[in-house]
Amino acid sequence: MFEFKILKLSGKSRARLGVISTPHGEIETPAFIPVATRATVRTLSQDEVETVGSQALICNTYHLKIAPGDKLIHKSGGLHTFMQWKKPLMTDSGGFQVYSLGFGKDHGLGKFLKKPNERKVEKDMQPVNMRITEDGAHFLSPIDGEKMFLGPKESIRIQENLGADIMYAFDECISPLANKEYVRLSLEKTHRWAHQCLDAKRSNKQALYGIVQGGSHRDLREESARVIGAMEFDGFGIGGEYGYDKRMMSKLMAWVNDILPMGKPRHALGIGHPDDFVPIAQSGIDTFDCIAPTHYARRGTLFTSEGKLDMTKPRYLKERKSIDKKCSCDVCATYTRSYVSHLLRAHELTGMKLASMHNLHFFNEQAASLRKRIKKGEI
């Protein structure tokens, strides 16, 4: 059974304290959701991911369809059994890959533009290595080059086979370089796909979130929030680009959350560095996911109460203190900066594992602090 309860509304912002109940347990919100793209958080076992305080994970429909295949996972008892994760799971619909493997790859972009650039994606343009149609997206498999089609019905069927507690509607994640005409036409397509996803859904055990798009255009974001918010979704995702900077991100989310139904959960897709946590919560978001903790860890960067530390720098080899004296994780309680720096400089997998454990613990503690501060009326 899926349910969302709001426990407290902030008197200072749109922040709220809540609980999402799923067949595999509860998620206390606001919550950071680690990314387990291919049914794993890189370098870590599921026990380790749980030990550092993770409440839920988000996996990826596109990548799991490519390998090992949703039918194989279904025959294995679904994602929870296949990967031995007992807590809640989400599956992204594959809509982000429409962008990341398309215009995102073509232009080398993520969800933010470092500065306002010329809008290069116009009506009727197509990415170099894939094709977007009215029915869905045509990909080439990165493994064997085979053609793969993913549309609303296909995405829902795959996600039902995977069996996550929370699924997402298939959408077109829009490039930050798309002009307004492209965004509007894409938005209309995403809304049509949302209806098709609801019609295709057969599982009563899984929740389905609709996704709000519209780029950085306030009128289109608000239109999408009204259209998607009026549909019978169990919750909502905020997708696409987040503007030119973090201030723009907060405004964009606030526009949407002022319109979406109050009693349903909201998830910010693909965003969540530590300095984002407070503004994300203040804008009314309940859950959010990001690859940052493990992505940075594998490259030697650790998040601490002192800020980010590049542990590959020679100076840390001489420091025999813990990574962060204010951190309660096992890594900080056991190992010195010197040792962790040595491992990361040597590209040892153990170093990446320890760094990932610390970073995930830090992110989850930041989310726990958010909940405490909302409860105390500070945010």
N, C-alpha and C positions, 0 to 999 in steps of 0.2 A: 504493500500500500504506500502511495506517495502522498505526502502532506507537508505543508509549510505553515509554520506558526510564527507570528511576530510577537516577540516577548517584550520589546520596548522600542519606542520611537524617540529619537533624539529631539530635544527642544532647541538645539543649536544648529542643526543641519538636517539633511535628508537621511542621515544614517539610521540604521535599525539593527536591533539584536534579534536573532531568530534561530529556528531549528528546522532543517529539512529532514523529514523522515522518509526512508526508502526501505525496500525489502532487505537490504543488507546493512541497515543501521542508520544512525543519525549524523548529520553534519551541522555543527554549531556555526552560525554565521554572525559576522562576515568570516569567510574562510578562504585561505589560499589553497588551490588545487594543483598539486604537482602534475607534470606532464609525463605520461607513460606511453609515448607514441606507438611503439610496437609491442605493447603489453609488458613493458619494463621501463623502470626509471634507470637510466644508464648508469652502470657500474655498481648498482645496489640490488640486493635481494629484497623481496617483499617484506620480510621481517625487519630489515634495516630501515626501509621506508616508513613502516609503521612505528618503529622505535623512536624516530625523530619527530613524531607527533602528527603525521599526515592523516587526515580524516577521510580523504577520497582521492581518486586519481582520474585523469582524463586520457583516454586512448584515441587512436585515429582510425576512422573507417577506411579511408583510402589505402593507407599503408598496410593495414591488416587484411584488406581484400587482396592486395598484391601478394603478400606473404604473411602467414602461411595459407591464407584463405579463410573466409568466414564460415564456409561449410565444414572445414576441418575443425575449427574452433567450436562450432555448434555441436558436432559429433563428440567433442571432448567434454561436453557439459556446459559450454559457454565460457566467456572470458574469466569469470570468477574462479571456476574450477581449473581452467587451462593455465592460468597464471598464479593460482593459489593466493588470491587476494580476497579477504573475507569482508572488506568494507565496501562502501558505495563506489560505483564506477560511472563515469560519463563516457560517451563516445561522440567526438566531433564528427560532423556529417561528411566531411570531405570537401566542403565548400571552400575552406581556406586554401586547399591545393589548387582550386580553380584560379586563385590569385598567385600563390607562391610558385607554382610550376608554370604559370603563364606570364602575365605582365610583370609580376614581381621578379621572376627570374630574368626576363628580358631587360629590365631596367636596374636590377640590383637593389631592390627596395624592400623595406619591411613595412610596419604599420604606421611609422612616422616619417614625414619629410623633415630633413634637417633645416630646410628653409623653403619658403614658397617658391616653387618652380613652375615653369611653363607647363600647362596641361598638354600632355603628349598623347593621351589615349582618347580618341574621338569615336563618334558613332560609326559602327560597322567595322571597326578595326579588330583584328584577331591577334592573339599571341603567336609567337614564332613556332612553338613546339606543341601546341594543342589547339583545339577548336571548341568554341562555346556556341551552342545553338539554343533555340527555344526549348528544346527538350532536355538539355543537360550539357555535359562536358565530355569531350572525346580526348582521352589521354593515350600516351604510349608508355607501356610498362618500362620502368627503369631497369628491370631485371633482364627481360628478354626482348623488349621492343614490341611486344604484342599490343594490339589495340584494346583499349578498355573504355567502356562508356559508363558514366555515372550520372544519373538523373535523380529526381525526387523519389520515385518508386524504388529504384535500385538501391539508393542510400538507405531507405527505411528497411528494405528486406535484409540488407547486409547487417544493419544495426540490430535488427531483431534476432538475427542469427548469433551475433556477438553477445547479446543478452545483458548489456549494461543497464543500470537502473535509470539513467537519464540519457535520452537520445536528443539529437538536434536536427532540425529541419534542414534540408539541403538548400543552399543559397549561393549566390555569386558574391564572393568577397571582392570588393571593388578596389582597384588600384588608386593610391593617392594622386596619381597623375591623370586620372580620368576627368574629362570636362563634364560640365553639369548635364549636358544632353545625354552623354553616355550613362551617367549615374542614374538619371531619371528612367531611361529605358531598362537599365539593369534592375532597378528597384521594382519596376512593374513585373519583370520576369521573376524576381525573388518572391514577390507576393503571390504570383500564380503557382510557383513551386511550393509555397507554404501550404496552400489549399490541397495540392496533390499529395503532400506528405501526410496531412491529416487524413485524407481519404484512403491512403495506402496503409496506414497503421492498423495492425491487427492485434498486437500484444496488449493485454490489459495490465500486465505486470510492470511495464516500462512507461516512464513519463516521457513526454515529448515537449521540447522547448522550441518556440519559434525564434527566428533571428531578425533583429532590426538592422536595416542597412540605411544608406542615404549619404554616405561620405561625410564631408565636413559642412554640408549645407543644412542649415537649421530647418528650413521649410520641408526638405525631403526627409530629414531625420524624424521630424514631428509627424509627418504624413505616414511614414513607415510605422512609427510607434502606435498611431491610431489604428492602422489597418491590421498589423500583426497582433496588437493588444486586444482587438475585438474578436479574434479567432479563439477557438477552444484549446489553446495550448496550456500545458501545466506550469510553464515558466517561460522565461525569455532570455535570449542571449543578445548582447550588443556586439555586432561584428563590424568588419571593415576597418578603414583607417580611423585614426583618432586625432587628426588635425596636425598642426605644425609643432605644437609643444604641449607640455603637461597642463598648462592653464586651459588650453583649447580642449584637451581631453576631458577635464572636469566639467566644462560648460556643455560639451556634447552629451555626456552621460546624464547631466541634470535635465537637459531638454527632453530626453527620452523618458527618464524616470518620472518626470512630472505628469506624463501621459499614460504610461503603462499601468495596468491594474495594481493597486496597492497590495493586495493579498496574495500575489504570486511572486516567486523568487526571480531574481535577475542576476545574470552572469555576464561578466566582461571577458570576452574571448581574447586570449593571447596577450594579456597585459598584466604587469604586476611586479615591478622592482620595488624594493623597500620604501623608497621615497614616494611611490605611487599609492601606498596602502591607505594613508589617511584621506587624501582627496577622492580615492575610489569609494571608500566607505561613506564619506560626506555627501557624495553624489547620489547615494541610495542603492549601491551595488551590494549584493549578498555574497557572491562567490566570484572568484577570478583565477585564471590560470596563466602560467608563464614558464618558459624553459630556462629562465635566467639562473636559478640556483645551481643546476647541474651543468648548464652550458658554460657558465663562468668557472665553475669548479674544475672542469676538465682542462681548462686553459690556465689554471693556476691562480685565479682571483677568488678571494674569500670575502664575504660580507661580514662586517663586525660592527660593534658599537662605536668604533673609531672611524668607520667608513670602509671602503673597499681596500683590500691589501693585495698587491701583486706578489704572491709568495715565490715567484720565480726569480725575484731580484736577489742578488748576492747578500745584501744586508741582513736578510732574514735567516741566513745560515748561521749567523752568530748569536741569534736571539734564543735563549733557552727558556723563555717564558711561554705560557699558553697562547694560543691564537687570539683569544678574547677572554680577558679575566672576568667579564660580566656574563659569559655564556656558560650554561649548565650542561652542554652536550658532552657525551662520552669522549669525543675527540679532544675537546679542550681540557677535559679532566685528566687525560692520559698522555697526550703527546705534546712536544714542544714545537714552536715555530721552526726551529732549526731542523727537526726531523721531517716535518711535513714539507718544508721548503726543499730539502734534499730529494725527497721522493718525487715531487712535482718537477724539479729541474732535471731529474733523471728519466722523466716520463714513465714512472712506475704506475701500474694500475692501482696499487694500494694507495698511492698519494691521491689519485683522482677519486677513489672511493671515500677516503677520509674527508677530503675537501667537499665532496657532494653531501656527505652526511652532515657536516657542520653547516653548510649553506642551507640545506633543507630545514634543519633544526632552527636556524636563525629566522628563516621566512615564516615558519609555523609559529614561532614565538612572537614575531611581529604581529601576526594575525590574532593570536591570543591576547596580546596587549590591546589591540583594537577593541576586542570584545569587552575587555575590562574597562576601558576608557568610556565606551558607550554606556555601559552599565552604570558607571559613576557620574555620567552626565557631562563628561569632559569634551566629547566630540559631537 
